[in-house]
Amino acid sequence: MRRRSGNAGDPAFLAWLAASEEHDRAWARAQAVWRRAAQELEDDPLAEALRASALAARSPVWPKVLAAASIAAVVLRGAAGGWRHWSGREQPQATQVAALPQFVTRVGERRAVTLPDGTRLDLDSDTRVDVALTARRAARS
C-alpha cells in the first residue's frame, strides 16, 4: 500500500519511500496525523477565530506599491534633475573664453577687483582667487 500524495514528484522523496516498507508505513502515519489535525482544527472555534484574525491583520498590498512607486518617482526625478544640471555645466578648462590672472592679497592687505563680466570681488587679507570666464558664466574657485 503505497501513498504518494503531496510529494509524489520529488525524486528524493520517492527514493526514500522506495527504500523500505517501514518508510511507507511512516509516511502513512504522518498523513493520518495531518488529516486528524486538519479535521480537529476544522471544527474548532478558536482555530477559526485565529484564522480569521490572521486574514484580517494582513495589510493590503497597494499602500506598499504606492510607497515604492513614490520613492522611485522621487529618485528618478532627482536623477533627471541632477543629470540636467551636470550635463549643462561647462568645464572651465575645456571651453575657457578668457584666463585671468590669479588674484592674491598678502596678510593685512585688502583689494577690490572688477572682472570683465562685471563681477566684483572684494578680497580680504591673505586671500587667493583663481578666475576663469566661460561662454556661459564666470567660474570662481
Summary of the structure (lengths in Angstrom):
residues: 141
radius of gyration: 38.8
end to end distance: 87.6
largest distance: 104.4
contacts: 276
relative contact order: 0.07
helix: 50%
strand: 18%
